[in-house]
Amino acid sequence: MAVILPARKGENQPLTKEKISLPLLTTILVSAILKLTRKIVNLTIYLVKRKEAPMPLYNRLKEHRARLGVNQQELGRLAGVSRQTISQIERGDYSPSVTLALKLAKLCGVQVEDIFTYQEDEHHE
């Protein structure tokens, strides 16, 4: 298989095994690695910014927990998660899995929709 690189602007000339030197191969590989690294960095930045956007899942978990008369630690123990997870859900910093949402609703004696509400805004449409 021949590698095609521009010989002069606007011209392509195939490079055969005989024409490829170690420095040229190194230059090609380093260039490809740099391009891939830039793409990975840009994708990572995009994903981080995307996660910083407010989640459209709202909840009333704190109200239902208060109605039960339990603290975050106790509700976490009953649900099989940490107090920190319950705190993050109540603040809207974490969206629970479907399983955890169903478990929390069952513990509170209500439907999932009574605790969790999905509301899209103009940024998520």
Biotite code that builds the C-alpha atoms (Angstrom):
import biotite.structure as struc

atoms = struc.array([
    struc.Atom([0.000, 0.000, 0.000], chain_id="A", res_id=1, res_name="MET", atom_name="CA", element="C"),
    struc.Atom([1.361, 3.398, -0.963], chain_id="A", res_id=2, res_name="ALA", atom_name="CA", element="C"),
    struc.Atom([1.037, 6.484, 1.210], chain_id="A", res_id=3, res_name="VAL", atom_name="CA", element="C"),
    struc.Atom([0.089, 9.669, -0.656], chain_id="A", res_id=4, res_name="ILE", atom_name="CA", element="C"),
    struc.Atom([1.598, 12.917, 0.536], chain_id="A", res_id=5, res_name="LEU", atom_name="CA", element="C"),
    struc.Atom([1.657, 16.264, -1.229], chain_id="A", res_id=6, res_name="PRO", atom_name="CA", element="C"),
    struc.Atom([4.924, 16.643, -3.121], chain_id="A", res_id=7, res_name="ALA", atom_name="CA", element="C"),
    struc.Atom([4.182, 20.203, -4.113], chain_id="A", res_id=8, res_name="ARG", atom_name="CA", element="C"),
    struc.Atom([1.116, 22.281, -3.548], chain_id="A", res_id=9, res_name="LYS", atom_name="CA", element="C"),
    struc.Atom([-1.728, 20.787, -5.583], chain_id="A", res_id=10, res_name="GLY", atom_name="CA", element="C"),
    struc.Atom([0.216, 17.598, -6.516], chain_id="A", res_id=11, res_name="GLU", atom_name="CA", element="C"),
    struc.Atom([0.084, 14.171, -4.899], chain_id="A", res_id=12, res_name="ASN", atom_name="CA", element="C"),
    struc.Atom([2.884, 11.705, -5.322], chain_id="A", res_id=13, res_name="GLN", atom_name="CA", element="C"),
    struc.Atom([2.722, 8.134, -3.954], chain_id="A", res_id=14, res_name="PRO", atom_name="CA", element="C"),
    struc.Atom([5.404, 7.161, -1.477], chain_id="A", res_id=15, res_name="LEU", atom_name="CA", element="C"),
    struc.Atom([6.579, 3.579, -1.690], chain_id="A", res_id=16, res_name="THR", atom_name="CA", element="C"),
    struc.Atom([8.482, 1.594, 0.932], chain_id="A", res_id=17, res_name="LYS", atom_name="CA", element="C"),
    struc.Atom([11.702, 2.549, -0.742], chain_id="A", res_id=18, res_name="GLU", atom_name="CA", element="C"),
    struc.Atom([10.951, 6.291, -0.518], chain_id="A", res_id=19, res_name="LYS", atom_name="CA", element="C"),
    struc.Atom([9.835, 6.408, 3.152], chain_id="A", res_id=20, res_name="ILE", atom_name="CA", element="C"),
    struc.Atom([12.619, 7.215, 5.568], chain_id="A", res_id=21, res_name="SER", atom_name="CA", element="C"),
    struc.Atom([12.471, 6.833, 9.329], chain_id="A", res_id=22, res_name="LEU", atom_name="CA", element="C"),
    struc.Atom([12.384, 10.632, 9.952], chain_id="A", res_id=23, res_name="PRO", atom_name="CA", element="C"),
    struc.Atom([9.519, 11.011, 7.461], chain_id="A", res_id=24, res_name="LEU", atom_name="CA", element="C"),
    struc.Atom([7.582, 8.147, 9.055], chain_id="A", res_id=25, res_name="LEU", atom_name="CA", element="C"),
    struc.Atom([8.169, 9.689, 12.498], chain_id="A", res_id=26, res_name="THR", atom_name="CA", element="C"),
    struc.Atom([6.875, 13.051, 11.245], chain_id="A", res_id=27, res_name="THR", atom_name="CA", element="C"),
    struc.Atom([3.746, 11.412, 9.818], chain_id="A", res_id=28, res_name="ILE", atom_name="CA", element="C"),
    struc.Atom([3.044, 9.495, 13.043], chain_id="A", res_id=29, res_name="LEU", atom_name="CA", element="C"),
    struc.Atom([3.644, 12.505, 15.299], chain_id="A", res_id=30, res_name="VAL", atom_name="CA", element="C"),
    struc.Atom([1.359, 14.631, 13.123], chain_id="A", res_id=31, res_name="SER", atom_name="CA", element="C"),
    struc.Atom([-1.399, 12.014, 13.296], chain_id="A", res_id=32, res_name="ALA", atom_name="CA", element="C"),
    struc.Atom([-1.026, 11.680, 17.083], chain_id="A", res_id=33, res_name="ILE", atom_name="CA", element="C"),
    struc.Atom([-1.227, 15.464, 17.522], chain_id="A", res_id=34, res_name="LEU", atom_name="CA", element="C"),
    struc.Atom([-4.395, 15.657, 15.419], chain_id="A", res_id=35, res_name="LYS", atom_name="CA", element="C"),
    struc.Atom([-6.026, 12.853, 17.409], chain_id="A", res_id=36, res_name="LEU", atom_name="CA", element="C"),
    struc.Atom([-4.967, 14.438, 20.697], chain_id="A", res_id=37, res_name="THR", atom_name="CA", element="C"),
    struc.Atom([-6.546, 17.771, 19.678], chain_id="A", res_id=38, res_name="ARG", atom_name="CA", element="C"),
    struc.Atom([-9.779, 15.981, 18.794], chain_id="A", res_id=39, res_name="LYS", atom_name="CA", element="C"),
    struc.Atom([-9.823, 14.123, 22.115], chain_id="A", res_id=40, res_name="ILE", atom_name="CA", element="C"),
    struc.Atom([-9.153, 17.328, 24.083], chain_id="A", res_id=41, res_name="VAL", atom_name="CA", element="C"),
    struc.Atom([-11.913, 19.190, 22.214], chain_id="A", res_id=42, res_name="ASN", atom_name="CA", element="C"),
    struc.Atom([-14.351, 16.325, 22.789], chain_id="A", res_id=43, res_name="LEU", atom_name="CA", element="C"),
    struc.Atom([-13.463, 16.203, 26.482], chain_id="A", res_id=44, res_name="THR", atom_name="CA", element="C"),
    struc.Atom([-14.012, 19.956, 26.844], chain_id="A", res_id=45, res_name="ILE", atom_name="CA", element="C"),
    struc.Atom([-17.371, 19.648, 25.072], chain_id="A", res_id=46, res_name="TYR", atom_name="CA", element="C"),
    struc.Atom([-18.488, 16.792, 27.354], chain_id="A", res_id=47, res_name="LEU", atom_name="CA", element="C"),
    struc.Atom([-17.404, 18.628, 30.510], chain_id="A", res_id=48, res_name="VAL", atom_name="CA", element="C"),
    struc.Atom([-19.296, 21.772, 29.474], chain_id="A", res_id=49, res_name="LYS", atom_name="CA", element="C"),
    struc.Atom([-22.335, 19.670, 28.603], chain_id="A", res_id=50, res_name="ARG", atom_name="CA", element="C"),
    struc.Atom([-22.389, 18.131, 32.085], chain_id="A", res_id=51, res_name="LYS", atom_name="CA", element="C"),
    struc.Atom([-22.236, 21.576, 33.679], chain_id="A", res_id=52, res_name="GLU", atom_name="CA", element="C"),
    struc.Atom([-25.586, 22.467, 32.113], chain_id="A", res_id=53, res_name="ALA", atom_name="CA", element="C"),
    struc.Atom([-28.455, 22.261, 34.585], chain_id="A", res_id=54, res_name="PRO", atom_name="CA", element="C"),
    struc.Atom([-30.314, 18.977, 34.525], chain_id="A", res_id=55, res_name="MET", atom_name="CA", element="C"),
    struc.Atom([-33.954, 19.161, 33.526], chain_id="A", res_id=56, res_name="PRO", atom_name="CA", element="C"),
    struc.Atom([-34.878, 16.530, 36.167], chain_id="A", res_id=57, res_name="LEU", atom_name="CA", element="C"),
    struc.Atom([-36.412, 18.213, 39.190], chain_id="A", res_id=58, res_name="TYR", atom_name="CA", element="C"),
    struc.Atom([-37.383, 16.478, 42.415], chain_id="A", res_id=59, res_name="ASN", atom_name="CA", element="C"),
    struc.Atom([-39.298, 16.791, 45.640], chain_id="A", res_id=60, res_name="ARG", atom_name="CA", element="C"),
    struc.Atom([-37.301, 14.115, 47.460], chain_id="A", res_id=61, res_name="LEU", atom_name="CA", element="C"),
    struc.Atom([-36.497, 16.372, 50.421], chain_id="A", res_id=62, res_name="LYS", atom_name="CA", element="C"),
    struc.Atom([-40.211, 17.006, 51.023], chain_id="A", res_id=63, res_name="GLU", atom_name="CA", element="C"),
    struc.Atom([-41.052, 13.304, 50.899], chain_id="A", res_id=64, res_name="HIS", atom_name="CA", element="C"),
    struc.Atom([-38.080, 12.427, 53.114], chain_id="A", res_id=65, res_name="ARG", atom_name="CA", element="C"),
    struc.Atom([-39.219, 15.024, 55.672], chain_id="A", res_id=66, res_name="ALA", atom_name="CA", element="C"),
    struc.Atom([-42.747, 13.602, 55.552], chain_id="A", res_id=67, res_name="ARG", atom_name="CA", element="C"),
    struc.Atom([-41.290, 10.192, 56.452], chain_id="A", res_id=68, res_name="LEU", atom_name="CA", element="C"),
    struc.Atom([-39.300, 11.781, 59.284], chain_id="A", res_id=69, res_name="GLY", atom_name="CA", element="C"),
    struc.Atom([-35.933, 10.369, 58.218], chain_id="A", res_id=70, res_name="VAL", atom_name="CA", element="C"),
    struc.Atom([-32.633, 12.086, 57.570], chain_id="A", res_id=71, res_name="ASN", atom_name="CA", element="C"),
    struc.Atom([-30.477, 11.688, 54.469], chain_id="A", res_id=72, res_name="GLN", atom_name="CA", element="C"),
    struc.Atom([-28.313, 9.048, 56.151], chain_id="A", res_id=73, res_name="GLN", atom_name="CA", element="C"),
    struc.Atom([-31.314, 6.882, 57.034], chain_id="A", res_id=74, res_name="GLU", atom_name="CA", element="C"),
    struc.Atom([-32.962, 7.213, 53.605], chain_id="A", res_id=75, res_name="LEU", atom_name="CA", element="C"),
    struc.Atom([-29.638, 6.366, 51.991], chain_id="A", res_id=76, res_name="GLY", atom_name="CA", element="C"),
    struc.Atom([-29.318, 3.252, 54.153], chain_id="A", res_id=77, res_name="ARG", atom_name="CA", element="C"),
    struc.Atom([-32.858, 2.163, 53.286], chain_id="A", res_id=78, res_name="LEU", atom_name="CA", element="C"),
    struc.Atom([-32.231, 2.739, 49.578], chain_id="A", res_id=79, res_name="ALA", atom_name="CA", element="C"),
    struc.Atom([-28.781, 1.144, 49.609], chain_id="A", res_id=80, res_name="GLY", atom_name="CA", element="C"),
    struc.Atom([-26.877, 4.315, 48.731], chain_id="A", res_id=81, res_name="VAL", atom_name="CA", element="C"),
    struc.Atom([-24.787, 6.854, 50.630], chain_id="A", res_id=82, res_name="SER", atom_name="CA", element="C"),
    struc.Atom([-25.993, 9.991, 52.361], chain_id="A", res_id=83, res_name="ARG", atom_name="CA", element="C"),
    struc.Atom([-24.000, 11.944, 49.796], chain_id="A", res_id=84, res_name="GLN", atom_name="CA", element="C"),
    struc.Atom([-26.020, 10.391, 46.959], chain_id="A", res_id=85, res_name="THR", atom_name="CA", element="C"),
    struc.Atom([-29.295, 11.411, 48.607], chain_id="A", res_id=86, res_name="ILE", atom_name="CA", element="C"),
    struc.Atom([-27.902, 14.921, 49.122], chain_id="A", res_id=87, res_name="SER", atom_name="CA", element="C"),
    struc.Atom([-26.815, 15.185, 45.473], chain_id="A", res_id=88, res_name="GLN", atom_name="CA", element="C"),
    struc.Atom([-30.227, 14.022, 44.264], chain_id="A", res_id=89, res_name="ILE", atom_name="CA", element="C"),
    struc.Atom([-32.028, 16.536, 46.478], chain_id="A", res_id=90, res_name="GLU", atom_name="CA", element="C"),
    struc.Atom([-29.800, 19.372, 45.210], chain_id="A", res_id=91, res_name="ARG", atom_name="CA", element="C"),
    struc.Atom([-30.345, 18.322, 41.596], chain_id="A", res_id=92, res_name="GLY", atom_name="CA", element="C"),
    struc.Atom([-26.645, 17.593, 41.081], chain_id="A", res_id=93, res_name="ASP", atom_name="CA", element="C"),
    struc.Atom([-27.260, 13.912, 40.325], chain_id="A", res_id=94, res_name="TYR", atom_name="CA", element="C"),
    struc.Atom([-29.967, 12.112, 38.396], chain_id="A", res_id=95, res_name="SER", atom_name="CA", element="C"),
    struc.Atom([-30.657, 8.702, 39.915], chain_id="A", res_id=96, res_name="PRO", atom_name="CA", element="C"),
    struc.Atom([-30.908, 5.546, 37.861], chain_id="A", res_id=97, res_name="SER", atom_name="CA", element="C"),
    struc.Atom([-34.393, 4.305, 37.066], chain_id="A", res_id=98, res_name="VAL", atom_name="CA", element="C"),
    struc.Atom([-33.928, 1.547, 39.645], chain_id="A", res_id=99, res_name="THR", atom_name="CA", element="C"),
    struc.Atom([-32.947, 3.993, 42.389], chain_id="A", res_id=100, res_name="LEU", atom_name="CA", element="C"),
    struc.Atom([-35.787, 6.378, 41.494], chain_id="A", res_id=101, res_name="ALA", atom_name="CA", element="C"),
    struc.Atom([-38.293, 3.515, 41.729], chain_id="A", res_id=102, res_name="LEU", atom_name="CA", element="C"),
    struc.Atom([-36.787, 2.359, 45.027], chain_id="A", res_id=103, res_name="LYS", atom_name="CA", element="C"),
    struc.Atom([-36.985, 5.866, 46.509], chain_id="A", res_id=104, res_name="LEU", atom_name="CA", element="C"),
    struc.Atom([-40.594, 6.240, 45.391], chain_id="A", res_id=105, res_name="ALA", atom_name="CA", element="C"),
    struc.Atom([-41.473, 2.887, 46.946], chain_id="A", res_id=106, res_name="LYS", atom_name="CA", element="C"),
    struc.Atom([-39.793, 3.848, 50.230], chain_id="A", res_id=107, res_name="LEU", atom_name="CA", element="C"),
    struc.Atom([-41.746, 7.128, 50.244], chain_id="A", res_id=108, res_name="CYS", atom_name="CA", element="C"),
    struc.Atom([-44.990, 5.326, 49.365], chain_id="A", res_id=109, res_name="GLY", atom_name="CA", element="C"),
    struc.Atom([-45.622, 7.399, 46.228], chain_id="A", res_id=110, res_name="VAL", atom_name="CA", element="C"),
    struc.Atom([-45.294, 7.152, 42.454], chain_id="A", res_id=111, res_name="GLN", atom_name="CA", element="C"),
    struc.Atom([-42.007, 8.125, 40.812], chain_id="A", res_id=112, res_name="VAL", atom_name="CA", element="C"),
    struc.Atom([-43.756, 11.070, 39.145], chain_id="A", res_id=113, res_name="GLU", atom_name="CA", element="C"),
    struc.Atom([-44.662, 12.425, 42.597], chain_id="A", res_id=114, res_name="ASP", atom_name="CA", element="C"),
    struc.Atom([-40.965, 12.825, 43.372], chain_id="A", res_id=115, res_name="ILE", atom_name="CA", element="C"),
    struc.Atom([-39.283, 13.355, 39.988], chain_id="A", res_id=116, res_name="PHE", atom_name="CA", element="C"),
    struc.Atom([-40.374, 15.705, 37.212], chain_id="A", res_id=117, res_name="THR", atom_name="CA", element="C"),
    struc.Atom([-38.717, 16.128, 33.834], chain_id="A", res_id=118, res_name="TYR", atom_name="CA", element="C"),
    struc.Atom([-38.975, 19.657, 32.423], chain_id="A", res_id=119, res_name="GLN", atom_name="CA", element="C"),
    struc.Atom([-37.221, 20.593, 29.204], chain_id="A", res_id=120, res_name="GLU", atom_name="CA", element="C"),
    struc.Atom([-36.160, 24.151, 28.662], chain_id="A", res_id=121, res_name="ASP", atom_name="CA", element="C"),
    struc.Atom([-35.050, 25.920, 25.501], chain_id="A", res_id=122, res_name="GLU", atom_name="CA", element="C"),
    struc.Atom([-31.458, 24.614, 25.899], chain_id="A", res_id=123, res_name="HIS", atom_name="CA", element="C"),
    struc.Atom([-32.527, 20.955, 25.829], chain_id="A", res_id=124, res_name="HIS", atom_name="CA", element="C"),
    struc.Atom([-35.065, 21.013, 22.992], chain_id="A", res_id=125, res_name="GLU", atom_name="CA", element="C"),
])
